[in-house]
Amino acid sequence: MNRTSRLVNLMDALRGRRRPVSAARLAEELAVSVRTVYRDV
């Protein structure tokens, strides 16, 4: 998955929530590492 697709997926994952979510949970959903989530944010 390229970075642009990953960022769009990350934005969609965040937009669909009303409460805070951990980077670990996002990483699990997006099948990437926690470090990748932090780097993209």
C-alpha positions in Angstrom: 0.0 0.0 0.0 1.4 3.4 -0.9 1.6 6.3 1.5 -1.3 8.2 -0.1 -3.7 5.3 0.2 -2.6 4.7 3.8 -3.2 8.3 4.7 -6.7 8.2 3.2 -7.4 5.0 5.1 -6.1 6.6 8.3 -8.3 9.7 7.9 -11.3 7.5 7.2 -10.5 5.4 10.4 -10.3 8.6 12.5 -13.3 10.2 10.9 -15.5 7.3 11.8 -14.9 7.6 15.5 -16.3 9.9 18.2 -13.9 8.9 20.9 -10.1 8.9 21.0 -8.4 5.8 19.6 -4.9 4.5 20.3 -2.2 4.3 17.7 -1.9 0.6 18.4 -5.6 0.1 17.5 -5.2 2.1 14.3 -2.1 0.2 13.4 -4.0 -3.1 13.9 -6.9 -2.0 11.7 -4.6 -0.6 9.0 -2.2 -3.6 9.1 0.8 -1.3 9.7 3.2 -0.7 12.6 2.5 1.8 15.4 5.6 3.7 14.2 4.0 4.1 10.8 0.8 5.5 12.3 2.8 8.0 14.3 4.9 9.0 11.3 1.9 9.5 9.1 0.1 11.6 11.7 
